[in-house]
């Protein structure tokens, strides 16, 4: 009898813990933000202007993953939106040209860490500024 009670207790505990959702899709939360571009000539010597990025790739990393799990493009006015997310920690990033010459690829990621406290929240990501 003790074994049956113990097994039932484990099954019930497992059911409650398996309901916890990790970061990622399937929720009712949204991340929104905007990407701004500081534009220079090809040699990065002359400032050409500042504007909001059109059709720029924005990447989303779920939790502690090391690779992006989702991506969207900015609209005509630089806005982006990731929809239907669970509460949790996320990293949003956009690739920028490296003006320091330290990156072998010539690019680096401008990253913003974001927390969605509760399912159903809409969280605004701090403006992301990149160089082109």
C-alpha positions in Angstrom: 0.0 0.0 0.0 2.9 2.4 0.8 4.3 1.8 -2.6 1.1 2.7 -4.4 0.8 5.9 -2.3 4.4 6.8 -3.1 3.9 6.2 -6.8 0.8 8.3 -6.9 2.6 11.1 -5.1 5.4 11.0 -7.7 2.9 11.1 -10.6 1.0 14.0 -9.1 4.2 16.0 -8.4 5.5 15.2 -12.0 2.2 16.5 -13.4 2.6 19.8 -11.6 6.2 20.3 -12.5 5.7 19.4 -16.1 3.2 22.2 -16.5 5.9 24.9 -16.0 6.7 26.4 -19.4 10.3 27.5 -20.2 11.1 30.5 -22.3 9.9 30.3 -25.9 6.7 30.1 -27.9 3.2 29.1 -26.7 2.5 32.0 -24.3 0.5 35.2 -24.6 3.3 37.7 -24.1 5.0 40.1 -26.6 8.4 41.7 -27.0 8.4 45.0 -29.0 11.1 47.4 -29.8 12.8 49.6 -32.4 16.1 49.6 -34.2 18.0 52.8 -35.1 20.8 53.1 -37.6 23.8 55.4 -37.4 24.9 55.6 -41.1 28.5 56.2 -42.3 30.2 56.0 -45.7 31.8 52.7 -46.7 35.1 53.6 -45.0 33.3 54.6 -41.8 34.9 58.1 -42.0 31.9 60.3 -42.8 28.7 60.5 -40.9 25.7 60.3 -43.3 22.8 60.4 -40.9 20.6 58.6 -38.4 17.3 56.8 -39.2 15.2 53.9 -38.1 16.1 50.6 -39.7 13.9 49.2 -42.5 13.9 45.4 -43.0 16.7 44.8 -40.5 17.0 41.2 -39.1 16.3 41.0 -35.3 17.1 37.8 -33.5 15.6 36.3 -30.3 17.4 33.9 -28.0 15.2 31.9 -25.5 16.6 31.7 -21.9 20.2 30.5 -21.7 20.4 29.1 -25.3 23.4 30.2 -27.3 21.8 30.3 -30.7 18.8 32.3 -31.9 15.4 30.5 -31.8 13.4 33.1 -33.7 13.9 36.1 -35.9 11.8 38.9 -37.4 12.4 41.9 -39.7 11.8 45.5 -38.7 9.0 47.4 -40.4 9.3 50.6 -42.4 9.8 52.6 -39.2 12.2 50.4 -37.4 9.7 48.6 -35.2 9.8 44.8 -34.5 7.6 42.5 -32.5 8.0 38.9 -31.2 4.6 37.4 -30.4 3.1 34.6 -28.3 6.0 34.1 -25.9 6.1 32.5 -22.4 7.2 34.5 -19.4 11.0 34.3 -18.8 14.4 35.6 -19.9 15.2 36.5 -23.5 18.0 38.1 -25.4 17.2 40.3 -28.4 20.0 41.2 -30.8 20.8 42.9 -34.1 24.1 42.7 -36.0 26.1 46.0 -36.3 29.2 46.9 -38.3 32.3 46.9 -36.1 33.8 50.4 -36.2 36.7 49.4 -33.9 38.3 46.8 -36.3 38.5 44.3 -33.5 36.0 41.8 -35.0 37.4 39.4 -37.6 34.0 39.3 -39.3 33.6 43.1 -39.3 30.3 42.7 -37.3 29.2 42.4 -33.7 25.9 41.7 -32.0 24.2 44.6 -30.2 22.3 42.6 -27.5 19.6 43.5 -25.0 18.6 41.2 -22.2 14.8 41.2 -21.5 12.6 39.7 -18.8 8.9 39.0 -19.4 7.7 38.8 -15.8 4.3 37.2 -16.4 2.4 35.5 -19.2 0.3 38.1 -21.0 2.7 41.0 -20.6 3.9 43.2 -23.4 7.5 44.3 -22.7 9.3 47.0 -24.6 12.9 46.3 -25.5 15.3 49.3 -25.0 16.1 50.9 -28.4 18.8 49.0 -30.3 21.3 51.3 -32.1 23.5 49.8 -34.8 26.1 51.2 -37.3 26.0 50.7 -41.0 
